Amino acid sequence: MDPTIQRNLVHTHIADLQAEAAAERLVRTTRATVPRPSVRTAVGRRLVAIGTAIAPAQLDEPCPETGAGQPA
């Protein structure tokens, strides 16, 4: 292989590796600046989601088995 071509390939490969490393550093820096929710906030949101899932949809509606709404 021609030494000039080989040198160009090596320099191109090194430049690609340097660009990839710079991109990874940028991603890490971006992740570090994004505020993460605290554990307390995450647990609170999960508890609210669980409570919403198991809570009745409407508290104002009477239960149909009790006969509410029927005149006595």
Secondary structure, DSSP 4 states (H G I P E B T S, - for coil): --HHHHHHHHHHHHHHHHHHHHHHHHHHHHHHHSPPPPHHHHHHHHHHHHHHHHS-S-SSSPPGGGTTTS--
